[in-house]
Amino acid sequence: MNELPIGIFDSGVGGLTVYRALHDRLPNEHFVYLGDTATIEIEYDPRPRVFEMRKVLRAALAADKKAKAAFDALTPSRRTEIIRYLGSLKTEVSIKQNVEKVLKRLLVG
């Protein structure tokens, strides 16, 4: 093993693939990985994001006042994330299982 590292410069075309192949073949070598900078443009999207609460979650919260209070105490972004996640589920079984998990976590704190 050489004490100097092997340098890899990635210009955006396959550098990580080359690194992985070299690392697999030379596991005892040290590598220095360098990459180009990228210029990106970020644009604000003012469209509202509305996620509807599933009826099963609404019913579960209505039936459990402690869970409802805990849910209401969450930050708006955390409540939205829970509603968004449950809304992405496809089967009734997975929805029910995940609503139960949410309730348990709300009650634990």
C-alpha positions as CSV (number, residue, x, y, z in Angstrom):
1,M,0.0,0.0,0.0
2,N,1.3,3.4,-1.0
3,E,1.1,6.1,1.8
4,L,-0.3,8.7,-0.7
5,P,-4.0,8.6,-1.5
6,I,-5.3,7.9,-4.9
7,G,-7.1,11.0,-6.2
8,I,-10.3,10.9,-8.2
9,F,-11.7,13.9,-9.9
10,D,-15.3,13.7,-10.9
11,S,-16.4,16.1,-13.6
12,G,-19.9,14.8,-13.4
13,V,-19.6,11.8,-15.7
14,G,-19.2,8.5,-13.7
15,G,-16.8,9.5,-11.0
16,L,-18.6,7.7,-8.2
17,T,-18.8,4.6,-10.3
18,V,-15.1,4.7,-10.9
19,Y,-14.5,5.3,-7.2
20,R,-16.6,2.3,-6.2
21,A,-14.9,0.0,-8.7
22,L,-11.4,1.2,-7.5
23,H,-12.4,0.9,-3.8
24,D,-13.7,-2.7,-4.4
25,R,-10.5,-3.7,-6.1
26,L,-8.2,-1.8,-3.8
27,P,-9.8,-1.9,-0.4
28,N,-6.6,-1.1,1.5
29,E,-5.9,2.1,-0.4
30,H,-6.9,5.6,0.7
31,F,-8.8,7.8,-1.7
32,V,-9.4,11.5,-2.1
33,Y,-12.5,12.3,-4.1
34,L,-12.9,15.7,-5.7
35,G,-16.0,17.0,-7.6
36,D,-17.1,19.9,-9.6
37,T,-19.5,22.4,-8.2
38,A,-23.0,22.6,-9.6
39,T,-25.1,25.7,-10.1
40,I,-28.7,25.2,-9.4
41,E,-31.6,27.6,-9.4
42,I,-34.2,27.4,-6.6
43,E,-37.6,29.0,-7.2
44,Y,-40.3,29.6,-4.7
45,D,-43.5,27.8,-5.5
46,P,-46.4,29.7,-3.8
47,R,-49.1,27.1,-4.6
48,P,-50.7,25.8,-1.4
49,R,-50.2,22.2,-0.3
50,V,-53.4,20.8,1.1
51,F,-53.5,17.3,2.6
52,E,-56.8,15.9,3.7
53,M,-56.9,14.1,7.0
54,R,-58.2,10.5,6.5
55,K,-61.5,9.8,8.1
56,V,-60.1,7.0,10.2
57,L,-57.5,9.3,11.8
58,R,-60.2,12.0,12.3
59,A,-62.4,9.4,14.0
60,A,-59.6,7.9,16.1
61,L,-58.6,11.4,17.4
62,A,-62.3,12.2,18.1
63,A,-62.5,9.1,20.2
64,D,-59.4,9.7,22.2
65,K,-59.2,13.2,23.8
66,K,-55.6,12.7,25.0
67,A,-54.4,11.7,21.6
68,K,-56.3,14.6,20.1
69,A,-54.7,17.1,22.5
70,A,-51.3,15.6,21.8
71,F,-51.9,15.9,18.0
72,D,-53.1,19.5,18.3
73,A,-49.9,20.3,20.4
74,L,-47.6,19.1,17.5
75,T,-46.1,21.8,15.3
76,P,-48.1,22.4,12.1
77,S,-45.4,20.9,10.0
78,R,-45.4,17.7,12.1
79,R,-49.2,17.4,11.9
80,T,-49.0,17.9,8.1
81,E,-46.3,15.3,7.8
82,I,-48.5,12.7,9.6
83,I,-51.5,13.6,7.5
84,R,-49.5,13.5,4.3
85,Y,-47.9,10.1,5.2
86,L,-51.2,8.5,6.0
87,G,-52.7,9.9,2.8
88,S,-50.0,8.2,0.8
89,L,-50.9,4.7,2.0
90,K,-52.9,2.5,-0.3
91,T,-54.4,-0.4,1.6
92,E,-57.0,-0.2,4.4
93,V,-54.8,-2.6,6.4
94,S,-51.7,-0.3,6.2
95,I,-53.8,2.8,6.9
96,K,-55.3,1.2,10.0
97,Q,-52.0,-0.1,11.3
98,N,-50.3,3.2,10.8
99,V,-53.1,5.2,12.5
100,E,-52.7,2.9,15.5
101,K,-49.0,3.6,15.5
102,V,-49.6,7.3,15.4
103,L,-52.0,7.1,18.3
104,K,-49.6,5.1,20.4
105,R,-46.8,7.6,19.7
106,L,-49.0,10.5,20.5
107,L,-50.0,9.0,23.8
108,V,-46.4,8.1,24.8
109,G,-45.3,11.7,24.1
